[in-house]
Amino acid sequence: MTDEELVATALATGVAAGLTDTPRGVVHDLYVALREVVRRGLAGGSDGVRGGYRVRVLEAYETDPDVWRTRLLQVLASGMEMDEEILGAARAVLRADRRTGRITVDVVGS
C-alpha cells in the first residue's frame, strides 16, 4: 500500500465511522484530526488556486469515497508531502478502527 492509499483508506474509514449511530467515538475523533492535517497539506503551497481545488477534492471524497478515490489519490500524490504527522494520523485511525471490532452482519435470509 502506498502512502497515498494509506491516507485515502484512513479517510474513508473515518467517514464510515461518522455514519454510525455513535459518531463521536475514537475513530471519528482521530479521523477529524487526520482530515485537518491533510486539509492543511493540500491547501498549502504557493499556488492557491490548485490548493483550493485539492481541498475541494478532499471534501468531495468525504461525501462519496468510491467515486472520488482515484482523484484524491492523484492530488495526494502530486499536491503534498506525506510527512510523518500525516502518516501517523492515518495509521492511528486504522488501528483504532481495527480495535473497535465492528462487525457487520447481514441477517437477510438467516
C-alpha positions in Angstrom: 0.0 0.0 0.0 1.4 3.4 -0.9 1.4 6.3 1.4 -1.4 7.9 -0.6 -3.5 4.8 -0.4 -2.9 4.6 3.3 -4.2 8.1 3.8 -7.2 7.6 1.5 -8.2 4.4 3.3 -7.9 6.0 6.7 -10.1 9.0 5.5 -12.7 6.6 4.1 -12.7 4.6 7.4 -13.2 7.8 9.3 -16.1 8.9 7.1 -17.7 5.5 7.6 -17.3 5.8 11.4 -19.1 9.1 11.3 -22.1 7.4 9.7 -22.7 5.1 12.6 -25.1 5.8 15.5 -22.2 6.9 17.7 -20.1 9.2 15.6 -18.2 10.7 18.5 -16.1 7.6 19.1 -12.3 7.4 19.0 -12.2 6.5 15.3 -14.2 9.6 14.4 -12.1 11.9 16.7 -8.9 10.6 15.1 -10.4 11.0 11.6 -11.2 14.7 12.3 -7.5 15.2 13.3 -6.3 13.4 10.1 -8.7 15.4 7.9 -7.4 18.7 9.3 -3.8 17.8 8.8 -4.5 16.6 5.2 -6.5 19.7 4.5 -3.6 21.9 5.6 -1.2 20.0 3.5 -3.5 20.2 0.4 -4.2 23.9 0.9 -0.5 24.8 1.4 1.9 25.7 -1.3 2.4 28.8 -3.4 -0.4 28.0 -5.9 -3.6 29.0 -4.0 -5.8 28.0 -7.0 -4.5 24.5 -7.1 -4.6 24.3 -3.3 -8.3 25.2 -3.4 -9.0 22.5 -6.0 -7.2 19.9 -3.9 -9.2 20.8 -0.8 -12.5 20.5 -2.9 -11.4 17.1 -4.0 -10.9 16.1 -0.3 -14.4 17.5 0.5 -15.9 15.6 -2.4 -14.2 12.4 -1.3 -15.7 12.7 2.1 -19.2 12.7 0.6 -18.6 9.8 -1.9 -15.3 8.0 -1.4 -16.0 5.4 -4.1 -16.4 8.0 -6.8 -13.6 10.3 -5.7 -10.9 7.8 -4.6 -8.9 8.0 -7.9 -8.9 11.8 -8.0 -7.9 12.0 -4.3 -5.0 9.6 -4.8 -3.9 11.9 -7.7 -4.0 15.1 -5.6 -2.3 13.4 -2.7 0.5 12.1 -4.9 1.0 15.5 -6.7 -0.1 18.0 -4.2 1.6 17.4 -0.8 4.4 15.9 1.1 3.5 12.8 3.0 5.2 13.6 6.3 5.2 11.5 9.5 2.4 13.6 11.0 0.0 12.7 8.2 1.1 9.1 8.0 1.0 8.7 11.8 -2.5 10.1 11.9 -3.7 7.8 9.2 -2.2 4.8 10.9 -3.9 5.8 14.2 -7.3 5.9 12.5 -6.9 2.4 11.1 -5.5 1.0 14.3 -8.5 2.5 16.3 -11.0 1.1 13.8 -9.4 -2.3 14.0 -9.6 -2.2 17.8 -13.3 -1.3 17.8 -14.0 -4.7 16.4 -17.0 -3.6 14.5 -18.7 -6.4 12.7 -21.4 -6.0 10.1 -23.9 -8.8 10.0 -26.3 -9.4 7.1 -29.4 -11.1 8.6 -31.3 -11.3 5.3 -32.1 -14.9 4.7 -30.9 -16.1 8.1 
